[in-house]
Amino acid sequence: MLLLLVSTTAFADDEGTEDPTYTPFPRVSVAAALQAHGSEVQGHYESGLGPALELAVGSGRWQLTGEGSIASSTRMKDTGSVSRAAVGLRWLARQFAPDHDGGVELYLASAVGAERFDVGDVTTRRSELALGGGLQLRLFHHPRFIVRFDARAVFTDANRTGYLVGMGGGW
C-alpha cells in the first residue's frame, strides 16, 4: 500500500499548479459496503462478514466520516455478531484522472470507535483505533459514483490487533 502511495501519480493538491485536474471530495456522500473483519477476543481468534454504512462530509482532499456496521462473528465453534460504530478522517493522497469525468485515487484513513461482540456466551465491548488506506474509482460528475477498496489495521484497548477489509460503493 505504501509503495502505491508514493508512486508517480499526481499529488492531490488543490492549491498548487502541480495537479491542475485535481477534483476534491464531494461535499456530502453516502456509501454502503461489505466488510470483513478479524481479531482476537479473550484469547481466541474470531472473524466475520457483514454490511457497513458510511456518511461523509468532504472539504478539498479531506473527508470526515461516520460509519457503522453489523456483521457475523465466528469464534471457535460459537457464532454471533459484532457491531461497530466509528468516526474517522480520510485524506486523498494521490489522484490519477485521465479525463475530467473520473479517476483512480489513493487515500489514507483513520478512525476511532467502539465494537461490541456477542459470540456464544461471551459479550464484550472495546474501543478501537483503525489506521489504513485504500483505492477508489470515482466518477466526478453526475451521476457521482465511487467504488472503494479499503484495508485497515485495528488497535484496541485490550492490547489486541485486528483488521478490517472493505469493498463498497457510494455516491
C-alpha positions, 0 to 999 in steps of 0.5 A, a space after each residue: 500500500 505504501 509503495 502505491 502511495 508514493 508512486 508517480 501519480 499526481 499529488 492531490 493538491 488543490 492549491 498548487 499548479 502541480 495537479 491542475 485536474 485535481 477534483 476534491 471530495 464531494 461535499 456530502 456522500 453516502 456509501 454502503 459496503 461489505 466488510 470483513 473483519 478479524 481479531 482476537 477476543 479473550 484469547 481466541 481468534 474470531 472473524 466475520 462478514 457483514 454490511 457497513 454504512 458510511 456518511 461523509 462530509 468532504 472539504 478539498 482532499 479531506 473527508 470526515 466520516 461516520 460509519 457503522 456496521 453489523 456483521 457475523 462473528 465466528 469464534 471457535 465453534 460459537 457464532 454471533 455478531 459484532 457491531 461497530 460504530 466509528 468516526 474517522 478522517 480520510 485524506 486523498 493522497 494521490 489522484 490519477 484522472 485521465 479525463 475530467 469525468 473520473 479517476 483512480 485515487 489513493 487515500 489514507 484513513 483513520 478512525 476511532 470507535 467502539 465494537 461490541 461482540 456477542 459470540 456464544 456466551 461471551 459479550 464484550 465491548 472495546 474501543 478501537 483505533 483503525 489506521 489504513 488506506 485504500 483505492 477508489 474509482 470515482 466518477 466526478 460528475 453526475 451521476 457521482 459514483 465511487 467504488 472503494 477498496 479499503 484495508 485497515 489495521 485495528 488497535 484496541 484497548 485490550 492490547 489486541 490487533 485486528 483488521 478490517 477489509 472493505 469493498 463498497 460503493 457510494 455516491 
